[in-house]
Amino acid sequence: MKAVAAKRRRFGYRRIGVMLERKGMIMNHKKLYRLYTDEKLGVRRRRGRKRARGSRTPMPDALRPGERWSLDFLSDTFGTSRRFRILAVNDDCCRENLCLMADTSISGARVARELDALVRVYGKPGSIVSDNGTEFTSRAILKWANDNNVGWHYIDPGKPQQNAFIESFNGSLRDELLNEEMFDSLDDARRKLALWRYDYNNVRPHSSLENQTPAEARRTLEQFEGSAPGALAQTDDEEYENQTRRLSL
């Protein structure tokens, strides 16, 4: 019985009994169950679906642009009819929104194509943070992360605070645009999202950035960094670090 249970770990006592009968060992089902429980061979019930783990290294701090991106999905409707989805991609350091892509259906392969387009514009990120949504745990995304050597960190189920930057952005997007506007079509939604994204990145002040815009914060950080790669993370100057920390919180 132990040998069968070790080889077929998801078999219960009834199936193990069938396997034993095939070997010529026949016994009453009550005795079989008693031996099964005495040997503690019970199958542990699975809790939820299997989830991708991504990188097991600690999540790096976002001290400069491109060091960490965060991704999430939102949804809305055209009036009271068909729903559409929005993929949001943010740079956690300067709070800049890199992408607001809307469509009626967005697969993992589509997300990978959008990431390729963003990498061509902004460069490859040091890491990416997301939840365990099926699009982010798809084979297309796992392959993309492996091919591009990008650490992908999945937050724990039911812990959106672990991806707090994108959750804060989602709240602003829903409060300032999605709950304020009616969308007649997908083209209308894309146009309004593009206008709001420009305003968010270039006009709207952010209290977490000392009322700078994300575009201004990016320029400031790039000036601080100068021509020395990794300067923001390596400097020993206390005043310099305090300025950088305020921008990245």
N, C-alpha and C positions, 0 to 999 in steps of 0.2 A: 504493500500500500504506500509506504514512504517513497519507494522508488518511482511509482507511477505519479504520485503527487509532486515529486521533485522535477520530473520531466514535463508534466502538464500542470502548471501552477494555477491555472484558472478552472480546473475541473473540480466539481463538487463530489460528494461521496457517492451519489448515484452513478455518475459516469465512471468514477474510479471502480465501482463495483462491476460495471460492465467490462472494463478492461481486465479486471481480475478473473471474471468468468471466462474470458477468452483464453486465459492461461490455465483454466481448469480449477480455479479456487472459487468455490461457490459457498456463500454463507447467507444467513437470514439478514434482511435489510436492517433490522434493529441492532443486531450484533455488529454489522458493518458500520452503522452510524456511531455506536458506542466506541468502537475502536478508533474511528475517525476523529471523534471529539477528544478522546483520551490522548491521542497523539498531537492534538492541537494543529490539525491540518486544514482548519476552516479557511475559506477564501475570503480575504478582506474585500469589502465592497469598495469599488472605486468612487471617489468623490469628484464629480465633474469630469470634463474632458481633458485629454492630454494637452498640455500647453508647451509652446516653444519657450526655451529658456534664454536663448540669445547669449550674450556675453556674460560670463560669471565674474568679471573683474569689477571693482568698485566703480560707480558712476562718476566720471570726472566732473569737476567744477567747470562752469562755463565762464572763463576769465577773458576770453577774446572771441571776436566773431569767427564763426565756423567751427568752434570747438564742440558744440553740442546743438543738435536740432531736435525739436519735438514735433510729433505728428498726432493728429486726431481727426475724427470725422464729426460733422454736424449734419443735420437734415432739416428740410423745410418743404413746403408744398407750393404748387402753382394754384393760388386761390384755395379752393377746398377739394381739389382733385389730386392729381398725380404728385407723388413725392419726388424730391431730388436730394442728392447728397453733396456735401462739400468737404473736400480734403484740405486741411489747413496744415501748413508747414511753417514753423517759426524758428528763428535763431534765438536761443535762450539767453545769450550774453547781452545783446543790444535790443532784445524784444522785437526785432524786425520780423514782419510777416513776409516770408519768401514766396508763398503760394497760397492762393485760394481758388481751387479748381472745382468747378461744379459740373455734375452730370447726373443722369438718371440712374446709372449703375457704374460703380467703380470697383474694378477687380484688383487683386494683388499685382497682376502684370501691368495694369494701368498705373498703379502707384510706382512701380519700378521705373516705368518710362518717364514719369514726372520727375522722379529723383535724378535720373540721368540728365534731364534737361536742366535741373537746378544745379547739378554738379558742374555743368559746362559754364554756367553763369557765375556761381559763387565759389566754386572749388569744392573739393570733397570734405565732408564734415569729419570731425574726430570721432563722433559717436551720434547715435540716434536713439531717442526715447519714445516709446509708444505703449499702448495697452495691448492686450492679447486678442484683439479683434481678428477675425478670420482672414482679412486682407493682409494684415501685418504678420501673420504667422504662416502665410501661404508659401509654397515652394518657390514661387517667383521672387518673393522678398528674401527668403533665406539664401537663395542663390545669389541675388544681387548683393547682399551684405558680405557674403563670402568672396565673390568675385572682386568686390571693391575694397575688401579688407577694412570694413567699417564695423565697429562694435555696435551691436543692436541690443539695447537694454529694454526688457519688458517689465512693466510695473506689476506689482502683485494684484491679483483679482480683487476688486472692491476697494482699491486704495488709489483713487484718482489724485489725492494730494501728493503722491509720489511724482506726478507729472503736473505740478502746480502751475507752471508758466503757461502751458497750452490751455489748461482749464480756465485760468484767468482771462486769457485771450478769447476763448469761446464765450465766456460770459459777456465780454464787451461787444463781440460781434453780434450775439443774439439780442442784447439789450439795445444797441445803437442802430442796428440794421434789420435783422431778421424779424424782430417784433414791431418794427416801425414801417416796413415796406410790404406791399403786395407785389408778387411776381407773376407776370402774365405768361411768361414762357421761359425756356432755358436761356435763350439769348438775352432776355431782359434781366434774368438773375445774374448772368455772367457780367453784364455791363455794370450793374449796380454794385456787385462785389468788387470789380476792378476799381471803381471810383472810391469806394469805401477803403479799400486797401491802400490806395495812394494817400488818402487823407490820414489814415492810421499811421503810415510810415513817415510822412513828411510834414504834417500839419498838427495833428493831435498831440498835446503835451502829455507826458507820462510821469506820474508822481514818483514812480520807482527809479526814474532816470533824472531826478531833480528837474522835472518839467521840460526836459529835452524831448525831441522826437527821436524815434529809433534811428533815422538817417543821421541825425546829428551825433547821436551816441556812437554809431559805427565810425564816423569820421574822426571823432575824438579819440577813440580807442586805436584806430589805425595810426593817428599822429603820435600817440604815446608809444606805440610799438616801434615805429620808425623802421629802420632797415635791419634790426636785430631780431631774428626769429625767436619767439618765446619770451620776449622781454617782459611782458606783463606777468608771466608766471614766475620769473626768475629774479626780479629786482629785489634788493634789500632795503630800498628807501621807504621809510614808513609813510611819509606823506603821499608818495606816489602810489603805494599799495592802498591807502585809504581812498584815494580818488578812484582807483580802479574798482575797488570793492563796492563803492556806492553805485557805480554804473552797472555792475553785474548782479546786484541783489534784486 
